């Protein structure tokens, strides 16, 4: 069975088949490489697991390892460490004996395949050139024969015509002879080229193609044998470490068999035995006899006085501002639907999150760069070019995150440029309180606002102080009189107050103004003495009472 005789006309299919064979070999290389990665990862995890449960030096755990059960567990941890080492050996041997060897062989195989099919195409081109020459000589011979026939017919016609001069007849005769001679020459040339083509064709189908296809067949069979040998090596690498793994497992079994429950029980006795004798019987004391009451020397008398524990409990109630609502709508990217201070905090949080992502991507880029350097120094561990796409992707992510950060930083700078000082903002949030209590509640209000959803949140360092003041704060908050109105306003447009600290208004509605715009674009209003909140200043027309406390005086 030979490809050269059986598959003489299947050049293209053989080319596809041999390429498929190389693909199979590369797939097997990839499989082995991933297996080595798994072995390394598994070994690392086993070592970390063993290290995690090792007793810490100079700690109570070392005392526990006096017991045989704990000693057996420590031996198990050590054996698992050796067990992990055998998986590292599997990874190393598979890399050196299979992966590296096959990768080099694949390159040689590709070069040999390329050379063989190049020779095949060259032979094909040669036979095609010979065929074109044969066709050309054949057409020329056919054309010359037709020309000779026409010249002979013309001569015969001239010779039969009595009106034609003898000179014209002689000229026609010479032309006919010339055409016949050209036809004979073309015939000889066509015959020679035909013989040569048949010879070339025979050599092509019986010598050149069989030899080339035989080389391709031998190449393909060597590939098949090589992959089979690699599979045997794959099994042998595992088989070589089985005895050592068996010894590790035997060590674990031996450690388990060394556990002595009686010995551990004795160690418990030695560790906790007090050495005192148990108390004797208590003598009967007869109170009917006038005798001195005594206490038996063998009796036990122990009294323990317990001091009552004082438990201080305080109920700290966290309260929401009465006008805060939850956000129900979709939030714009720049958080422009929020009041300025809340918007600033949201933007600051977004900038911080983006900076964390940038740091994470930067660390990943550095890790990929280090891995690429390792691959450049050790090509058998991987292809450095395979990391270029991932490195470019991470770099692109970093650039995108930086642009995103610049955008949010610009919005943050814009908001911070329009916001009043933080202390003024805190006074706006808690302007109803005075004195020391006013200062404490202001801090609480500012901490409340720091929560994204408006709930009462506290810093860990201030927790104890706020708990002490919580009850008084709640009482003052409940009993505080509402802020007085400093004017009225008319809603120019309908506003849906779906966010924290805002209130909904309907176009044309009249409401009371309790705090005017402080330069941040928001005005605080009230409806029906029990519902209040902020609305955009541009949505209302304000009529301030100049005599009211807190109103500005316009000149």
C-alpha positions in Angstrom: 0.0 0.0 0.0 1.5 3.2 -1.2 0.1 6.7 -1.4 2.1 7.3 -4.6 0.1 4.6 -6.5 -3.2 4.6 -4.6 -3.6 8.4 -4.2 -1.7 9.7 -7.3 -4.5 12.1 -8.0 -5.2 13.3 -4.4 -2.6 16.0 -4.0 -4.9 18.6 -2.5 -6.5 16.1 -0.1 -3.1 14.9 1.1 -2.1 18.4 1.8 -5.2 19.0 3.9 -4.7 15.7 5.7 -1.1 16.3 6.7 -2.0 19.8 8.0 -4.8 18.2 10.1 -2.2 15.8 11.5 0.1 18.7 12.6 -3.0 20.3 14.2 -3.7 17.2 16.1 -0.1 17.1 17.3 -0.2 20.7 18.4 -3.5 20.0 20.2 -1.8 17.2 22.2 1.1 19.5 23.1 -1.4 22.1 24.4 -3.2 19.3 26.4 0.1 18.2 28.0 1.1 21.8 28.7 -2.2 22.5 30.5 -1.8 19.3 32.5 1.6 20.5 33.7 0.0 23.8 34.7 -2.6 21.9 36.6 0.0 19.8 38.4 1.9 22.9 39.4 -1.2 24.6 40.6 -2.3 21.5 42.5 1.2 21.1 44.1 1.1 24.8 45.2 -2.3 24.5 46.7 -1.2 21.3 48.6 1.9 23.1 49.9 -0.2 26.1 51.0 -2.7 23.8 52.7 0.1 22.0 54.6 1.7 25.2 55.6 -1.7 26.7 56.7 -2.2 23.9 59.3 1.3 23.7 60.6 1.6 24.6 64.3 2.8 28.1 64.9 6.1 28.4 66.8 6.0 29.5 70.4 2.2 29.1 70.6 -0.3 27.0 72.5 -0.6 24.8 69.4 2.9 23.4 69.9 1.8 22.1 73.4 -1.1 20.3 71.8 1.2 18.3 69.5 2.3 16.2 72.5 -0.7 14.0 71.9 -0.3 11.2 69.5 -3.3 12.2 67.4 -1.8 15.6 66.8 1.5 14.1 66.1 -0.1 11.9 63.5 -1.8 15.0 62.0 1.6 16.8 61.8 3.1 13.7 60.0 0.2 13.8 57.6 0.9 17.5 56.8 4.6 16.7 56.2 3.7 13.7 54.0 1.3 15.9 52.0 4.1 18.4 51.4 6.2 15.5 49.9 3.1 14.4 48.0 2.9 17.9 46.5 6.6 17.6 45.5 5.8 14.6 43.4 3.2 16.5 41.4 5.9 19.1 40.7 8.1 16.3 39.4 5.3 15.2 37.1 5.0 18.7 35.7 8.8 19.1 35.2 9.2 15.7 33.5 6.2 16.2 31.2 7.6 19.6 30.2 11.1 18.4 29.5 10.3 14.9 28.0 7.1 15.7 26.1 6.3 19.4 25.6 9.7 20.7 24.7 10.5 17.7 22.5 7.3 17.8 20.6 7.4 21.5 20.0 10.8 21.1 18.4 9.6 18.2 16.4 6.5 20.1 15.2 8.8 22.8 13.7 10.8 20.2 11.9 7.7 18.5 10.7 6.3 21.7 9.3 9.5 22.4 7.4 9.6 18.9 5.9 6.0 19.0 4.9 6.5 22.4 3.2 9.5 21.0 1.3 7.7 17.9 0.1 4.6 19.8 -1.2 6.9 22.4 -2.8 8.5 19.6 -4.8 5.0 18.3 -5.7 3.8 21.6 -7.0 7.0 22.1 -8.9 6.4 18.7 -10.7 2.8 19.7 -11.4 3.9 23.0 -12.9 6.5 21.2 -15.1 4.0 18.7 -16.5 1.5 21.5 -17.1 4.1 23.4 -19.1 4.8 20.3 -21.2 1.1 19.9 -21.8 0.8 23.5 -23.0 3.8 23.0 -25.4 2.1 19.9 -26.8 -1.2 21.7 -27.3 0.6 24.6 -29.1 2.5 22.2 -31.5 -0.7 20.3 -32.2 -2.6 23.5 -33.1 0.3 24.6 -35.3 0.4 21.3 -37.1 -3.4 21.4 -37.6 -3.2 25.0 -39.0 -0.3 24.1 -41.4 -2.1 21.1 -42.7 -5.2 23.2 -43.5 -3.0 25.8 -45.2 -1.3 23.1 -47.3 -4.7 21.7 -48.4 -5.9 25.2 -49.5 -2.6 25.8 -51.4 -3.0 22.4 -53.2 -6.6 23.1 -54.1 -5.6 26.6 -55.4 -2.8 25.1 -57.5 -5.1 22.5 -59.0 -7.6 25.2 -59.9 -5.0 27.3 -61.5 -3.6 24.4 -63.5 -7.0 23.5 -64.9 -7.8 27.0 -66.0 -6.6 27.6 -69.6 -6.8 31.3 -69.3 -4.1 31.4 -66.6 -0.6 32.0 -67.6 2.1 29.5 -67.1 3.9 31.7 -64.7 0.9 32.0 -62.4 0.5 28.2 -62.5 4.2 27.8 -61.5 3.9 30.3 -58.7 0.8 28.4 -57.3 2.7 25.1 -57.6 5.7 26.4 -55.6 3.3 27.9 -52.9 1.6 24.5 -52.6 5.0 22.7 -52.2 6.0 25.3 -49.5 2.9 24.7 -47.5 3.3 21.0 -47.8 6.8 21.3 -46.5 5.7 23.5 -43.5 3.0 20.9 -42.7 5.6 18.1 -42.7 7.9 20.2 -40.4 5.0 20.8 -38.0 4.1 17.2 -38.1 7.6 16.2 -37.1 7.7 18.9 -34.4 4.4 17.8 -33.0 5.4 14.1 -33.0 8.7 14.9 -31.2 6.9 17.0 -28.5 4.2 14.4 -28.1 6.8 11.7 -27.5 8.6 13.9 -25.0 5.4 14.8 -23.2 4.4 11.1 -22.9 7.8 10.4 -21.4 7.5 13.3 -19.0 3.9 12.2 -18.1 5.0 8.7 -17.4 7.8 9.8 -15.2 5.5 12.2 -13.4 2.9 9.6 -12.5 5.2 6.6 -12.0 8.4 8.3 -10.6 8.1 11.8 -9.4 4.7 11.8 -7.7 5.1 8.3 -6.1 8.5 9.4 -4.7 7.1 12.6 -3.3 4.0 11.0 -1.9 6.1 8.2 -0.4 8.1 10.9 1.5 4.8 12.5 2.7 3.5 9.1 3.8 6.7 8.3 5.7 6.5 11.8 7.3 2.9 11.2 8.4 3.6 7.8 9.7 6.6 9.1 11.8 4.2 11.7 13.2 1.8 9.0 14.2 4.5 7.0 15.8 5.9 10.0 17.6 2.5 11.0 19.2 2.1 7.3 20.3 5.5 7.4 22.0 4.6 10.7 23.7 1.5 9.1 25.1 3.5 6.3 26.5 5.9 8.8 28.0 2.9 10.6 29.5 1.9 7.4 31.3 5.4 6.5 32.4 5.9 10.0 33.9 2.9 9.3 36.1 4.0 5.7 36.8 7.5 6.7 38.0 6.1 8.8 40.9 3.6 6.2 42.0 6.0 4.4 44.3 7.0 7.6 46.1 3.4 8.7 46.3 2.7 5.2 47.8 5.4 5.8 50.4 3.8 9.1 51.3 0.4 7.4 51.7 2.1 4.6 53.7 3.6 7.3 56.0 0.1 8.7 56.6 -1.2 5.2 57.4 1.7 4.5 59.7 1.1 7.9 61.5 -2.5 7.0 61.9 -1.6 3.6 63.4 0.7 5.2 65.8 -2.2 7.0 67.6 -2.5 5.7 71.1 -5.7 6.7 72.9 -4.4 5.4 76.3 -1.3 7.5 76.0 -3.3 10.6 75.1 -5.6 9.9 78.1 -2.6 9.6 80.4 -1.2 12.9 79.0 -4.5 14.5 79.9 -4.2 13.2 83.5 -0.7 14.5 83.7 -1.7 17.9 82.4 -4.7 18.6 84.6 -4.3 16.4 87.7 -4.5 18.5 90.9 -3.1 16.0 93.4 -5.7 16.7 96.1 -7.6 13.9 97.9 -11.3 13.7 97.5 -13.3 15.1 100.5 -14.4 12.6 103.2 -17.8 12.1 104.7 -19.5 14.9 106.5 -20.2 14.1 110.2 -23.7 14.4 111.6 -24.1 17.5 113.9 -26.7 17.0 116.6 -28.3 20.3 117.5 -30.3 18.7 120.3 -27.2 18.4 122.5 -25.7 21.4 124.3 -22.4 20.9 122.7 -20.0 23.1 120.8 -20.7 23.0 117.2 -17.7 22.2 115.1 -17.0 21.7 111.5 -15.4 18.4 110.4 -11.9 18.8 109.4 -12.6 16.7 106.3 -15.5 18.8 105.2 -15.2 21.2 102.4 -16.3 24.8 102.9 -16.0 27.1 100.1 -17.9 30.2 99.5 -17.8 32.4 96.6 -19.0 35.9 96.6 -20.2 37.2 93.3 -20.3 40.8 92.5 -23.2 41.9 90.5 -22.3 43.1 87.1 -23.6 46.4 86.1 -24.8 46.4 82.6 -25.3 49.7 81.0 -27.7 49.7 78.2 -28.6 52.6 76.1 -30.9 52.6 73.2 -29.5 54.7 70.4 -32.0 55.3 67.8 -30.8 56.3 64.3 -33.4 58.4 62.6 -33.9 59.6 59.1 -34.4 63.2 58.2 -38.2 63.6 57.9 -38.0 64.9 54.3 -35.6 62.3 52.9 -36.9 59.9 50.1 -35.3 57.0 48.4 -33.9 57.3 44.9 -36.4 55.5 42.6 -35.3 56.8 39.2 -32.3 56.1 37.0 -29.2 58.1 38.1 -27.4 60.2 35.4 -23.8 59.5 34.9 -22.7 62.8 36.4 -25.2 62.5 39.3 -26.7 65.9 38.4 -30.0 64.9 39.8 -28.6 64.9 43.4 -28.2 67.9 45.7 -24.7 69.4 45.4 -23.1 67.9 48.5 -24.4 64.5 47.8 -23.3 64.8 44.2 -19.8 65.7 45.3 -19.6 62.6 47.5 -20.9 60.4 44.8 -18.4 61.7 42.3 -15.6 61.4 44.9 -16.6 57.8 45.5 -16.6 57.1 41.8 -13.1 58.7 41.3 -11.8 56.5 44.2 -13.3 53.3 42.7 -11.8 54.1 39.3 -8.4 54.7 40.9 -8.6 51.3 42.5 -9.5 49.7 39.2 -6.5 51.5 37.5 -4.2 50.2 40.2 -5.6 46.7 39.7 -5.1 46.8 36.0 -1.6 48.2 36.5 -0.7 45.3 38.7 -2.0 42.9 36.1 0.0 44.6 33.4 3.2 44.3 35.5 2.5 40.6 36.1 2.0 40.0 32.4 5.2 41.8 31.6 7.1 39.7 34.1 5.6 36.6 32.7 6.6 37.7 29.2 10.2 38.2 30.4 10.1 34.6 31.8 8.9 33.3 28.5 11.6 35.2 26.6 14.3 33.6 28.8 12.6 30.2 28.8 10.8 29.6 25.5 9.8 26.1 26.6 7.5 27.5 29.2 5.4 29.5 26.7 5.2 31.7 23.6 6.0 35.4 24.5 3.9 36.6 21.6 0.8 34.9 23.0 0.8 37.6 25.8 0.9 40.6 23.4 -2.8 40.6 22.9 -3.6 40.4 26.6 -0.9 43.1 27.4 -2.4 45.4 24.8 -5.9 44.8 26.1 -4.8 45.6 29.7 -3.0 48.8 28.5 -6.1 49.8 26.6 -8.2 49.3 29.8 -5.8 51.5 31.8 -6.1 54.3 29.2 -9.9 54.0 29.2 -10.1 54.1 33.0 -7.8 57.1 33.1 -10.0 59.0 30.6 -13.0 58.0 32.7 -11.3 59.3 35.8 -10.4 62.6 34.2 -14.1 63.0 33.2 -15.4 62.4 36.7 -12.6 64.6 38.2 -13.7 67.4 36.0 -17.3 67.1 37.2 -16.0 66.9 40.8 -13.9 70.1 40.3 -17.0 71.8 38.9 -19.1 70.8 41.9 -16.4 71.8 44.4 -16.0 75.1 42.8 -19.8 75.9 43.3 -20.2 74.4 46.8 -20.0 76.6 49.9 -17.7 75.6 52.7 -18.4 72.3 54.4 -19.2 74.0 57.7 -21.8 76.2 56.0 -23.3 73.1 54.3 -23.5 71.3 57.7 -25.2 74.4 59.2 -27.8 74.3 56.3 -28.5 70.6 57.1 -29.0 71.3 60.9 -29.8 75.0 61.2 -32.5 74.3 63.8 -30.1 73.6 66.7 -28.1 76.0 68.9 -25.3 75.8 71.4 -23.4 72.7 72.3 -26.3 70.5 71.3 -26.4 72.4 68.0 -22.7 71.5 67.3 -23.2 67.8 68.2 -26.3 67.5 66.0 -24.6 69.2 63.2 -21.9 66.6 63.2 -24.6 63.9 63.3 -26.4 65.5 60.4 -23.2 65.7 58.4 -22.5 62.0 59.1 -26.1 61.2 58.0 -25.6 62.9 54.7 -22.4 61.0 54.1 -24.5 57.9 53.6 -25.5 57.4 49.9 -29.1 56.5 50.8 -29.5 59.3 53.5 -29.5 56.8 56.5 -27.8 57.6 59.8 -24.2 56.3 59.5 -21.4 57.0 61.9 -17.6 56.9 61.8 -16.1 54.1 64.0 -14.0 56.5 66.0 -17.1 58.6 67.0 -19.4 55.7 67.8 -19.0 55.8 71.6 -19.6 59.6 71.8 -22.6 59.5 69.6 -24.2 56.6 71.6 -23.9 58.7 74.8 -25.7 61.6 73.2 -28.2 59.6 71.2 -31.1 59.8 73.6 -30.8 63.5 74.2 -30.4 64.1 70.5 -33.6 62.1 69.7 -35.6 64.1 72.3 -34.4 67.4 71.0 -35.0 66.4 67.4 -38.5 65.4 68.2 -39.4 68.5 70.3 -37.6 71.1 68.1 -39.9 73.6 66.5 -39.8 73.7 62.7 -37.9 76.5 60.9 -39.9 79.6 60.4 -41.0 80.6 56.9 -39.0 83.5 55.3 -41.2 83.9 52.3 -43.3 82.1 49.8 -42.7 80.7 46.3 -44.7 79.6 43.3 -43.7 76.5 41.3 -43.0 77.5 37.7 -42.6 73.8 36.6 -43.5 70.4 37.9 -40.6 68.7 39.7 -40.5 65.0 40.6 -38.5 64.9 43.9 -37.5 61.2 43.8 -34.0 61.7 45.4 -32.6 62.2 48.9 -33.7 65.5 50.5 -35.9 66.6 47.6 -39.6 67.3 47.5 -42.1 67.0 44.6 -44.0 70.1 43.4 -46.7 70.8 40.9 -46.7 73.7 38.4 -48.5 76.7 39.9 -48.4 75.3 43.5 -47.7 77.9 46.3 -45.4 76.8 49.1 -43.5 78.3 52.0 -39.7 79.1 51.8 -37.8 78.2 54.9 -34.2 78.5 53.5 -33.2 80.3 50.4 -30.6 79.4 47.8 -27.1 79.4 49.3 -25.3 79.4 46.0 -25.7 75.7 45.2 -28.9 76.0 43.0 -31.3 74.5 45.6 -34.0 76.2 47.8 -35.6 74.6 50.8 -39.4 74.7 51.0 -42.3 73.4 53.1 -45.8 72.2 52.5 -48.5 71.8 55.1 -46.1 72.3 58.0 -45.0 68.7 58.0 -43.4 68.0 54.6 -40.3 69.8 53.5 -37.3 69.4 51.2 -35.2 71.0 48.4 -36.2 71.9 44.9 -34.1 73.5 42.1 -34.2 77.3 42.5 -34.8 77.6 38.8 -38.1 75.7 39.2 -39.7 78.2 41.5 -40.3 82.0 41.8 -39.4 83.1 45.3 -41.1 86.0 47.2 -39.0 86.7 50.3 -40.4 88.5 53.3 -37.7 91.2 53.9 -38.7 91.4 57.6 -38.3 87.7 58.1 -35.2 86.4 60.0 -32.6 85.0 57.6 -33.8 86.8 54.5 -31.3 88.6 52.4 -31.6 92.4 51.8 -31.2 93.4 48.2 -30.1 96.9 47.4 
